[in-house]
C-alpha cells in the first residue's frame, strides 16, 4: 500500500524537484546524499533515476545497515559514481 503524502509533503517534494531541475540546467552536476540514511526512503531509487536523467553525478553515504543484496543489485545497474559506507559508531 502506497502512503499518501500530506499537502505540506507534496509542496516540499515539488519544491525539491523544481530546485533539482533548475540546478541541472544551471549549476552543479555532482550531488552527494549525506546526512540521514538514504535507504530509509522507499522512493530512493526513483529519486536517483530522476536525478541521473537530469544529468547529475551521484554519490551516496550510508551506514550500510539497510543495504541488502537487492538494493546493491539495483545500485549496480545505475551510474552512481560512488557509495560510501560509514563505520563510525558511538565511540568513534
N, C-alpha and C positions, 0 to 999 in steps of 0.2 A: 504494500500500500504506500503510495506516494504521499508524503506530508505536504499539506497546503501551507504556503507561505503567507504570513500576515501582510497587510499593506505596507507597513514600515520595512519589512524584509524585502518586498518587491521593489520598493523605492531604492533601497540600498543596492540591490542587485542591478537594477537599471543604471544607477549612477556608476557602479563598478565597471559595467560593460562599456558605458559611454567613455569613461576615462581610459580604458584599455584600447578602445578603437582610436581615440584621439592620439594616444601615445604611439600606437602602431604607425600612424601616419606621420607624426612629427618628431617623436622623441626616441627614447632608449629602446633598444631591441633585446635587452637581456633582463630577465625577471628571475629573482630568487625568491622562493616561497619559504622564508624563515618564520620563526615565531609561531607557536602553537603547533599542533600536529596535523599536517596536511591530510593524512589518511583518515582523519576523523570525518572529513567531508564526504558524504555519499556522492556528491557531484564532482569530485576532484577530477576524474578523467574527462568529463565534459568540459570543465574549465581548461584543462591542459590542452585538449584538442582544439578548442576555440582559439586559445592564445597562440598555438602553433600555426593555425590557419591565418592568424593576423600577422605572422612573421616573427614572433618572439622566440628567442633562445631561452629555454627554461632550465632552472636548477631547483632541486628540492632538498630541503633539510628536514630530516625526520629522526625520531628516536628509535625507529625501526621496530617497535613493538607491534605495530599493526600491518607491517609489510609481510604479506604472506606470498605463497607461490603464485597465486592467480594475479595479484597486484604486480608482482615482479615481472610476470609474463606480459601483462598489459603495458607496463613501463618500457619493457624491452622493444615493444613494437612502435613506440613513439620516439621521435627525435629529441628526447630530453637530453640536455647536454651533460647533466650530472645529477647524482643522488648522493647526498652526504648523510651518513648515519652518525649521530652523536652518541658517544658512550659515556657522557658525563652523568654524574649521579649527585646525590645529596652531599657526599664527601668531596666532590670534585672541583 
